Amino acid sequence: MDKRDLSKPSLRITGNEHQASAGEFRFEVWNPLTGTYQSADTFEDALRRLDVLCSLLHQMWLHEHKSLASLKDAPDAPAAGGAGWSEFRISPKAIRSYETRCADHPAWAKATGGKAQAVQTTCRAVGFVRQPYMIAPGPAVVGRPPSHRAAAGPSLAE
């Protein structure tokens, strides 16, 4: 696979024709490794999953992993009609780029304002309102809780 043509994970929001609340939106993440959309319970969960996938694909790209050739691109936009949808994707290369598309404009278009603008455009296209305090952190760091030292006693370094 050409390093310039790396498949991109994406986040899609689909709403019902008569949305009344945020619970009536469906959130899905395109996984280029499996070639499927995977459901998420909340927008924030989908955003975190997208970030983790992007980091994994970036590492694969850096190390020219042999599985890069089997990655799958998101399918063409669904046919017009039915519930509204909107989607944004991230290039997992060293310099991130973002693209959006929606039911009204099914061709991918570059989001010039970075991730924040891509998220805002995607949410706005289907009428999904994010709470301003909800910011998705990056991938979780696995480790011991801060109370570990106190519970375990002094270490050899102390």
N, C-alpha and C positions, 0 to 999 in steps of 0.2 A: 504494500500500500504506500502510496506517495504521502510523505509527511504533511503535505499541504492540504490533503483531502481527508482530514480526520472527521469521523462521524461525531455528531454533537448531541448531548443529552438535552431534553427540553421539558418544560412544565406546561401542561395544558389545563385550562379551566373550562368546564362546560356547565352551562346553567340551564335550568328548565325554562320553558317559554314564559312561565308566570312565577318568577322568583319572588318569594316573600321574605326569605331570611338567608343568612350565609349557609345554613344547613342544606340548602337546596342546590348548592354548587358541587360539582364533582371535580376533584383534583387528581391529576395523573402525571406521572413522570415517565418520559420515554427513556428506556434503557437500551443503548446501542449494543450492549453485550448480549442481551437476550432477544432483542428485536421486538420488544413488547412495551405497551404502556402499563405501568404499575400504579394501582390506586393508592392514594394517601388519605388519611382521615381529615387532615386540615391543610390549609395553604402553607402554614409554617413547616409542617412535617414534610410536605412536598419540596419546599425550598431547601430544607436541610438535606434531603435525599439527593436533590439535584447537585448541591455543593459537594457532597461526598462522591457521587459519580464523576463529577467534573475533575476532582482531585485524583481519583483513581485513573481515569483516562489520561490525564496529564502525565502521570508517572509512566503509564504504558507508552505514551508517545515519546517521552524523554529516553526511555530505554529501548525503543524500537521493538517492543514486544511482538512476538509472532502472531498473537491474537488480533492485532490491529486490522489485519486483512479480512477478518470475519465480522467486523462491526457492521451494524445495519443503521441506515439513516431512517429518520422518522418518515412514515408514509406521506403521500401527497395529502393535501388538505381534504377533509370530508366534503361531500357534495353539499351545495347550499340547501337550506331548508332545515326544519327541526329546531333543536335548541341552539342557542348562540354558543360560540366557543372562541377562545383566544389562547395563544401559545407564545412562549418565548424560549429560545435556546441559547446555549453558551458554548463558545469554542473553548475546549479545554487546553489550548496551547498556552505558551508562556505569557503572551499578551492576550488577555481575554477580549473577546468581541461578543456582542449580543445582537440577536435578531428577533423580530416579532412577526406574527401573522394572526389573522382572525377571520371570522366568517365573511366579513365585508371586504377584506383584502387578503386572500388566501396565499399570496406569494410572500416569501420571506423578505423582510425589509430591515436594514441595519438600524439598530437603536444607537443614536449618536451620544446619548447621555449616560452610557454605561448601564450597569445592572439596575440601578434605582429607576432609571427611565424605562427600561424594558419591563420591569415589574409593574410600574405604574401604568404603562400603556396596556399591558395585558389585563390587569385588573379592571381598568376603566372600560375596556372594550366590551366586557360582559356585565358591567355594573356591580362587580364585587368590591366591597369596601373593606380595606384592611384597617385595623386599629393602629394608630400612629406609634404606639409603644411596642408593637410586636415587631421585633427585629430578629431575623434568623441568625443565630451564631454560626460560625464555621463548624467544621467537623469536631466532634467531641474528642477530648484528650482522655485516654484511658489511663488511670493511675489510682493511687491510694488516696483516700479522703484525707483532708488536712488534719484530722484528729488522730491519724495513724501513729505519729511519733509519741503523742501523749499516752496512748493506749499500750504501745509496745515497750515503753521504757526508753532509757538512754541508748543511743547508738554507740558504736565503737569510735566514731569520729568525735564524739563529745568529750 
